[in-house]
């Protein structure tokens, strides 16, 4: 999902509160320890600290579920289904209305779990292909409000939207790899990037993650089932607050390899591939992931008043994104 300035407000409060509590507890321990007598009292202190771990685990497990909006989690659960190849997709052949950000949103999908306006996708029609996660899928927007639909209407092209909530970048690549050969007249490919996708690349989801190969490309590797420690609230909280430099570097390599792979899929069909970059991506990420490998991208960072309550682009934000992508795509298509 699109994160407001890279973290949601609720997450920010949780992080600040957790860190403040940790600092306070550490300060109290430093003050108390010199006054604790050796022997039995020290043993009771250690026992008390150990007994506090289960209580902390219960609180953290409860609180973690509150970080992300419960209504958003519930909507995602009913709108998506497990898929043996892609991990998840929108539920196939769905016609359902969900309330998101206090608005009634109709979701219609075809038999392949692709969001559609109602009419079936024509494989022979000139098509604009989108792949990505919930922001690309127009989560929280009616079909005609999504930037994919706006862009398709302005360019007079059929929209083929392969996006699905919570996708990693490699899941988006896989859907694109499967869909392009089935389309007779694709015109362009639009992908999406935001900083949160780097975290998803090592988030331990059920879909096999992508690992870059030594020289070029990447491979899918079987996901490692989380152990007892990885399932604990304490570990999940720590992972939420901190990623090692090595983990971030691995995530960047994985994401970079897959982004280049998506561009290569488009190039093999003679198509332009443009990436929407949003979520206030740091300059160093832009350079490493897009400028250095020569990938085409458009940066669109939305102000707060153009986002929905859940952090996804709102109707005005979608208009801003569509305008930026339209300008770039018209220039690319004019040179073909």
C-alpha positions in Angstrom: 0.0 0.0 0.0 1.1 3.6 -0.4 2.6 4.9 2.8 2.1 8.5 3.8 5.6 10.0 3.7 6.9 6.4 4.0 5.1 5.5 7.3 1.5 5.8 8.3 0.6 8.1 11.2 -0.5 5.2 13.4 2.7 3.4 12.8 4.7 6.5 13.6 2.9 6.9 16.9 3.5 3.2 17.7 7.2 3.5 16.8 7.7 6.6 18.9 5.8 5.1 21.8 7.7 1.9 21.7 11.1 3.6 21.5 10.1 6.0 24.3 9.1 3.1 26.5 12.3 1.3 25.8 14.5 4.3 26.7 12.5 4.9 29.9 12.8 1.3 31.0 16.5 1.3 30.3 17.0 4.5 32.3 15.0 3.1 35.2 17.1 -0.1 35.2 20.3 1.9 35.2 19.1 3.9 38.2 17.8 0.9 40.1 20.5 -1.6 39.5 23.2 0.0 41.8 20.7 -0.1 44.7 19.6 -3.8 44.3 21.3 -6.0 46.8 23.1 -9.1 45.7 21.6 -12.6 46.3 17.9 -13.2 46.7 16.7 -9.7 45.7 18.8 -9.8 42.6 17.3 -13.2 41.8 13.8 -11.8 42.2 14.6 -9.0 39.9 15.8 -11.4 37.2 12.7 -13.6 37.7 10.5 -10.5 37.4 12.2 -9.5 34.2 11.8 -13.0 32.8 8.1 -13.1 33.8 7.6 -9.8 32.0 8.5 -11.3 28.6 5.2 -13.3 28.2 3.2 -10.2 29.2 5.1 -8.1 26.8 4.6 -10.7 24.1 0.8 -10.6 24.6 0.7 -6.8 24.5 2.9 -6.6 21.4 0.9 -9.2 19.5 -2.3 -7.3 20.2 -0.8 -4.0 19.4 0.8 -5.1 16.1 -2.6 -5.9 14.7 -3.7 -2.3 15.5 -0.8 -0.7 13.6 -2.5 -1.3 10.2 -6.2 -0.3 10.1 -8.4 -3.3 10.9 -10.9 -2.2 8.3 -8.2 -2.3 5.6 -7.0 -5.7 6.7 -10.6 -7.0 6.7 -11.3 -5.6 3.2 -8.1 -7.1 1.8 -9.0 -10.5 3.3 -12.4 -10.6 1.6 -11.2 -9.1 -1.7 -8.3 -11.4 -2.3 -7.7 -15.1 -2.5 -4.7 -17.5 -2.4 -3.2 -18.4 -5.8 -0.8 -21.3 -6.4 1.5 -19.3 -8.7 1.1 -15.7 -7.7 0.7 -16.1 -3.9 -2.5 -14.0 -3.9 -4.8 -12.2 -6.4 -8.0 -10.4 -6.3 -10.8 -13.0 -6.0 -11.6 -14.2 -9.5 -15.0 -13.3 -11.1 -15.9 -11.0 -8.3 -18.5 -8.3 -8.2 -18.5 -6.8 -4.7 -18.9 -3.5 -2.9 -16.6 -2.7 0.0 -16.5 0.4 2.2 -13.0 1.8 2.2 -12.1 5.2 3.7 -15.9 5.8 4.3 -16.7 5.3 0.6 -18.5 2.5 -1.2 -16.1 1.0 -3.8 -17.2 -1.6 -6.3 -14.7 -4.2 -7.2 -15.2 -6.3 -10.4 -12.7 -8.8 -11.6 -12.4 -11.3 -14.4 -11.6 -15.0 -14.2 -7.9 -14.3 -13.8 -8.3 -12.0 -10.8 -7.7 -8.8 -12.7 -9.7 -5.7 -11.8 -11.9 -4.6 -14.7 -14.6 -2.0 -15.3 -17.2 -4.7 -16.1 -16.4 -5.5 -19.7 -14.1 -8.4 -20.4 -10.5 -7.8 -21.5 -10.0 -8.2 -25.2 -6.5 -9.8 -25.9 -6.6 -8.3 -29.5 -7.1 -4.7 -28.4 -4.3 -2.1 -28.1 -3.6 -2.2 -24.4 -1.9 -0.3 -21.6 -0.5 -2.8 -19.1 -0.2 -2.0 -15.4 1.4 -4.2 -12.8 2.0 -3.5 -9.1 0.3 -3.5 -5.7 -2.7 -1.9 -4.1 -2.0 1.7 -5.1 -1.7 0.6 -8.8 -4.9 -1.5 -8.4 -6.8 1.6 -7.2 -7.5 0.4 -3.7 -10.1 2.8 -2.2 -11.1 4.2 -5.6 -13.9 3.5 -8.0 -12.7 2.1 -11.3 -13.2 5.3 -13.2 -11.3 7.3 -10.5 -8.1 5.1 -10.7 -5.1 6.6 -12.5 -5.0 3.5 -14.7 -8.5 4.1 -15.9 -7.9 7.8 -16.4 -4.7 7.2 -18.3 -6.3 4.6 -20.5 -9.2 6.9 -21.3 -6.9 9.8 -22.2 -4.7 7.6 -24.4 -7.7 5.7 -25.8 -6.2 2.4 -24.9 -7.7 -0.7 -23.1 -6.4 -1.0 -19.6 -5.0 -4.4 -18.4 -4.5 -4.0 -14.7 -2.5 -6.9 -13.2 -2.0 -5.3 -9.8 -3.2 -6.8 -6.5 -2.9 -5.7 -2.9 0.3 -6.4 -0.9 2.3 -7.6 -3.9 6.1 -7.6 -3.8 7.9 -6.4 -6.9 8.7 -10.0 -8.0 5.0 -11.0 -7.8 4.3 -8.0 -10.1 7.0 -9.2 -12.5 5.6 -12.7 -12.6 2.1 -11.5 -13.5 3.6 -9.3 -16.2 5.7 -12.2 -17.6 2.6 -14.4 -17.8 0.2 -11.7 -19.2 2.3 -10.1 -22.0 2.5 -13.2 -24.3 -1.3 -13.4 -24.2 -1.8 -9.8 -25.4 -1.6 -9.3 -29.2 -1.2 -5.5 -29.1 0.3 -4.2 -25.9 1.4 -0.6 -26.2 3.2 0.2 -23.0 3.9 -1.1 -19.5 3.6 0.9 -16.3 5.1 -0.4 -13.1 5.3 1.2 -9.6 7.9 1.6 -6.9 7.8 2.9 -3.3 10.3 2.4 -0.5 8.1 -0.1 1.3 8.6 -2.6 -1.6 12.2 -3.0 -0.5 11.0 -4.1 2.9 8.5 -6.5 1.3 11.3 -8.2 -0.6 12.5 -9.8 2.7 9.2 -9.7 4.6 8.8 -13.5 4.8 5.6 -13.7 2.8 4.3 -17.0 1.4 5.2 -16.3 -2.2 8.8 -17.4 -3.2 11.0 -14.3 -3.0 13.4 -13.3 -5.8 17.2 -13.4 -5.3 19.5 -11.7 -7.8 21.9 -13.9 -9.8 25.6 -13.1 -9.8 25.8 -11.5 -13.2 22.2 -10.7 -14.4 18.6 -11.5 -13.7 17.2 -13.3 -10.7 15.7 -16.6 -9.5 12.8 -17.5 -7.2 13.8 -19.4 -4.1 11.5 -21.3 -1.8 10.4 -19.2 1.2 11.6 -20.2 4.6 8.8 -20.9 7.0 9.0 -18.6 10.0 10.2 -20.2 13.2 9.0 -19.7 16.7 11.2 -16.6 17.2 10.1 -15.0 13.9 6.4 -15.4 14.8 6.8 -13.7 18.1 5.6 -10.2 18.7 8.9 -9.1 20.1 10.8 -10.2 17.0 8.1 -8.7 14.7 8.3 -5.4 16.5 12.1 -5.4 16.3 12.0 -6.2 12.6 9.4 -3.4 12.1 11.7 -0.9 13.8 15.1 -2.0 12.6 16.6 -3.6 9.5 20.3 -4.3 9.3 22.4 -2.8 6.5 22.9 -6.2 5.1 19.2 -6.9 4.9 18.5 -3.5 3.2 21.3 -4.2 0.7 19.9 -7.6 -0.1 16.4 -6.1 -0.5 17.8 -3.4 -2.8 19.6 -5.9 -4.9 16.5 -8.1 -5.2 14.3 -5.2 -6.1 16.8 -3.7 -8.6 17.1 -7.0 -10.4 13.4 -7.4 -10.7 12.8 -3.9 -11.9 15.3 -4.4 -14.6 13.6 -7.7 -15.4 10.3 -6.0 -15.8 11.8 -3.4 -18.2 13.4 -6.3 -20.1 10.1 -8.0 -20.6 8.7 -4.8 -22.1 11.8 -4.3 -24.3 11.5 -7.8 -25.7 8.1 -6.8 -27.1 9.3 -3.4 -28.3 7.4 -1.6 -25.6 8.2 1.4 -23.4 8.2 0.7 -19.7 7.7 3.6 -17.3 7.8 3.2 -13.5 5.7 5.4 -11.2 7.9 6.3 -8.2 6.1 7.5 -5.2 6.1 7.4 -1.4 8.8 10.0 -1.0 11.6 7.8 -2.3 15.0 8.9 -1.1 17.4 10.3 -3.7 19.9 7.5 -3.2 17.3 4.9 -4.0 16.3 6.7 -7.2 19.9 6.7 -8.3 20.6 3.1 -7.4 17.4 1.5 -8.7 16.5 3.7 -11.7 19.2 6.2 -12.9 22.2 3.9 -12.7 20.6 1.0 -14.7 18.9 3.4 -17.1 15.3 2.7 -16.3 12.6 5.2 -17.2 10.7 6.6 -14.2 8.3 9.4 -13.1 8.3 10.7 -9.5 4.9 11.7 -8.1 4.7 12.5 -4.4 1.2 13.3 -3.3 0.4 15.9 -0.6 -1.6 14.7 2.4 -4.9 16.2 1.2 -4.7 14.0 -2.0 -4.5 10.8 -0.1 -7.3 8.6 1.3 -7.6 7.9 5.1 -5.6 4.6 4.6 -2.8 6.3 2.7 -3.7 5.3 -0.8 -4.0 7.9 -3.6 -7.4 9.6 -3.5 -9.3 10.9 -6.5 -7.3 14.1 -6.8 -4.1 12.2 -6.3 -5.0 9.8 -9.0 -5.6 12.7 -11.4 -2.1 14.1 -10.6 -0.5 10.7 -11.2 -2.4 10.2 -14.5 -1.3 13.6 -15.7 2.4 12.9 -15.0 2.3 9.4 -16.6 0.4 10.7 -19.6 3.0 13.3 -20.4 5.8 10.8 -20.2 4.0 8.1 -22.2 2.9 10.4 -25.0 6.5 11.4 -25.5 7.7 7.8 -25.5 4.9 6.6 -27.9 5.5 9.5 -30.2 9.1 8.3 -30.8 8.0 4.8 -31.7 
